[in-house]
Each structure stands twice: as structure tokens, then as C-alpha cells.
Amino acid sequence: MRLPLPDDELVWGGRNAVFWHPDAKRWLHLMADKGWTAPQWPKEFGGAGLTAEEAEVLDEEMRRLDCRPPLKSFGLTMLGPILLQYGTEEQKRRYLPDIAAGRIRWCQGFSEPMAGSDLASVQTRAIHDEDTLVITGHKVWTSYAHKADWMYCLVRTAREAKPQDGMSFLLLDMSTPGIRVEPIQLISGRSIFCEVFFENVRVPAENVVGTPGEGWTVAKSLLRHERLSIARGAGQDRVELREVIDLIDGAASLPIGTSREALRDRAVTWMMEEHALRLLQQRVAVLAQDPEVDIPDGYTSILKYCRAKSNQERWDILLDATGPGSLALNDQNELSAIARNWLRARGNSIEGGTSEIQLNIIAKRMLGLPSRENSR
Ligand SMILES: Cc1cc2nc3c(=O)[nH]c(=O)nc-3n(C[C@H](O)[C@H](O)[C@H](O)COP(=O)(O)OP(=O)(O)OC[C@H]3O[C@@H](n4cnc5c(N)ncnc54)[C@H](O)[C@@H]3O)c2cc1C
């Protein structure tokens, strides 16, 4: 159960959990039993009740031992913190222990064809019918919707003058009648993305998290956690500068216009920036200690923006270091792991809110400059 962790060995949990090896299942159970999949959550909800400092120590020790994270889960990194902050006792009891133990897999239904950066334009409607909400609409770019058990999503429950008003944050079971999931074919042939169509999908009104009609506040808080998790996740595996330099020095040839010296310089600069970014990440982790308090928007946007840039630069350097044939297919007609990671890193500046949107937030919240109100 040591790093590196190839994508196809990740454990996502859920009703139809796939374990690539029995040890992966055992590792998840051992960690979950100690509450270490969600170290800072209260013990009664499947966590270990650790303070932020203790959780940081646990994280450092796990990294030092090169341990793999036992579970990858939107529930752990995004929905869980939201339920702790906005959920009712009943919602916390119902969902959190299952999330911590990897028994439930979630997807995120925010984006729509006309609502990406401009998330307040969400059009998927939820109409009250006594104690039920009836959902009709269309989500897009929903990662792993075809594998998820449940979705947390943003729906419009009322038409108000301000687009941010009249939205609710809703949990729904993906096996509910009226939900159609269609994977989106990507150029790489693989697909994590789906479109999700809702036609008169009936969901209990008690599945709204937070105050009905105030889903924008809940969604914005979730986005902060998403940005933090992207910032952490994209740089999670440890990279030694020596390994990168060895790769550069050992390259038989480099792409035209790239010199070995210039590439070594870039690698050293990248590593220094990476170190500064890790320190900033620790400062924000301290800010995030109190689950009752929202981390300021600006911090998570700075982290998300810098992490996307840093991760893209990392894979740019590694791709260059593998020479002019780096994007060629191998004998099995596949790209190398570096080439796949390089392609995947392109999405870092789009997912969870684009880099331009993060710069807008930083301009507005940190620098006091004017910016549009309803962006992510
Ligand atoms: C890997 C990946 C995973 C994703 N997973 C999910 C998921 O699970 N669930 C989900 O709901 N969504 C998901 N998304 C969608 C993602 O959140 C959106 O793609 C993103 O918010 C941008 O929205 P859009 O694609 O509609 O682009 P648009 O909003 O149309 O933006 C197009 C371009 O215009 C720029 N732009 C837009 N508005 C402004 C502005 N005000 N100022 C400056 N520039 C602006 C953008 O930066 C971008 O370059 C995922 C995306 C990726 C890449």
C-alpha cells in the first residue's frame, strides 16, 4: 500500500466498490476503523476527532512512510465538511459514517450547459409537490456520474430577481427513476465525464442541505473545499528534485529549442515554488481548523490557482525531459504515464472554477478590485 498510486489502483468506495487487490480493501477497513480516512471528523460520525495539528502530523507521517491514501472520495473532501457545517443531525448521522467508511460514492452536479463559471445561472428546476421536490433539467461535466451512488447538486427552487437567490443544495440517490446518465466521449478514448438528465425526478424535500433557497451559500462553501482538495490532490505524490534532474540528464534528446541547462533551471525554480506552495497550504490548513468558520475565498483561490500552474509546469518539464517522442503511442497503442498525466493536468486550470475565475476572486476579495458577483 505504498506510493506511487496509479490511477487504476485508486479506491473510490461506494455500493459497487472495486478493489484492485485484497490488500487495498484491508487498508481501507483498517484506516476507516481508526477514523483515519476522515481524521478531523468527530468520532461519532466515523472520524478520529483529531485537531488540525494532529491531522497534519498524521498526514506527514503517512507521506514519510509513502503510504497510499486508502480512499479517494468527493464525500470526504467536499460533501462531508459541508454536512458538518450545514447538515441537520439526521443528515450527519445518515451520511457521514458511510462516507468515512467508503460505503457511498458521490458525484457533483453543479455545471450545466449554460452555467459553468457563471454558476448562478443554474436552470435545473425543483418544484415542490407537498414534501417532495420534482427535478427537471440537465447537468454536464459530472465527473464519475456513471459510477456514483448519490449526487449533491444545485437546483433552482424559486425564481428571484437576483440569480444567486432561490437555489437549493440537494442530495439525491442516482438510482431514483427519471435520471439518465450519458458518458461523454473524450479524445483520449477514456471518459470520466457524464451528462445527467433529470425528468420529473422525485426527491424528498428533507434532502435539502441548509436553508431552502439559500443553496448558493452552501455551494460556495463547497467550492472552497473543492479548491483546497484540488490544491492538495494535484501535488500529493512526492517528487524528488534529484529524480527530475536525473531524467533530464539521462534524456537521449530533448525537444527542439529546449536545452538541458534551461530545463534544469526550470526544474529547480519549480521545486522552490512547490515548497513555498506547501508552506502556504499549511497556513490555510490552520485557517480551516474550525469547521464552523468558512476559509476566506481569496486563500483557497490563491492555492487553487497556484497549484494548477505548478502541476502543469511539473508535467511540462517531465514531458520535455522525456524527449521529442514523449507523446508517441507505445507498442500497446497507449500513451506513457507522463503523457497521460500531462494531458490530465490541462484540466487543473478548469475544474473547480477556472484560473481566470480564481484571479477574479483574488482581485475582488484580496485586492478590493471590482468583479462580477455571480461567478464561481
Ligand atoms: C477535470 C474536470 C472535472 C470536472 N468535474 C466536474 C464535476 O464533477 N461536476 C461539475 O459540476 N462540473 C465539473 N467540471 C466542470 C467545471 O466546473 C467547468 O468546466 C468550469 O467551471 C468552467 O465552466 P465552463 O466549462 O462552462 O466554461 P465557461 O464558464 O464557459 O468558460 C469559458 C472560458 O471563459 C472564461 N471566463 C468565463 N467567465 C469569465 C469571467 N467572468 N472572467 C474571466 N474569464 C471568464 C473561463 O475562464 C474559460 O476560459 C469539471 C471540469 C473539469 C475540467
The ligand as a Gaussian input file, in Angstrom:
#p B3LYP/6-31G(d) Opt

LIG

0 1
 C      -11.397000      17.639000     -14.977000
 C      -12.723000      18.341000     -14.775000
 C      -13.655000      17.817000     -13.882000
 C      -14.894000      18.458000     -13.691000
 N      -15.798000      17.879000     -12.860000
 C      -16.993000      18.482000     -12.648000
 C      -17.962000      17.860000     -11.772000
 O      -17.752000      16.764000     -11.240000
 N      -19.138000      18.497000     -11.566000
 C      -19.427000      19.709000     -12.136000
 O      -20.483000      20.250000     -11.841000
 N      -18.547000      20.305000     -13.010000
 C      -17.341000      19.713000     -13.264000
 N      -16.440000      20.283000     -14.159000
 C      -16.835000      21.483000     -14.880000
 C      -16.103000      22.746000     -14.447000
 O      -16.509000      23.167000     -13.170000
 C      -16.394000      23.822000     -15.509000
 O      -15.853000      23.348000     -16.736000
 C      -15.753000      25.145000     -15.160000
 O      -16.393000      25.727000     -14.050000
 C      -15.829000      26.131000     -16.346000
 O      -17.119000      26.224000     -16.859000
 P      -17.390000      26.051000     -18.435000
 O      -16.721000      24.796000     -18.875000
 O      -18.845000      26.211000     -18.649000
 O      -16.590000      27.250000     -19.127000
 P      -17.102000      28.751000     -19.272000
 O      -17.647000      29.221000     -17.976000
 O      -17.968000      28.853000     -20.472000
 O      -15.736000      29.494000     -19.533000
 C      -15.093000      29.525000     -20.810000
 C      -13.873000      30.416000     -20.705000
 O      -14.265000      31.767000     -20.387000
 C      -13.578000      32.219000     -19.221000
 N      -14.481000      33.047000     -18.399000
 C      -15.787000      32.779000     -18.112000
 N      -16.285000      33.752000     -17.310000
 C      -15.279000      34.627000     -17.081000
 C      -15.164000      35.836000     -16.317000
 N      -16.200000      36.319000     -15.607000
 N      -13.951000      36.468000     -16.298000
 C      -12.895000      35.973000     -16.995000
 N      -12.947000      34.846000     -17.748000
 C      -14.105000      34.179000     -17.783000
 C      -13.211000      30.944000     -18.474000
 O      -12.084000      31.158000     -17.622000
 C      -12.891000      29.985000     -19.604000
 O      -11.583000      30.173000     -20.059000
 C      -15.194000      19.663000     -14.378000
 C      -14.262000      20.198000     -15.279000
 C      -13.036000      19.551000     -15.489000
 C      -12.063000      20.128000     -16.465000

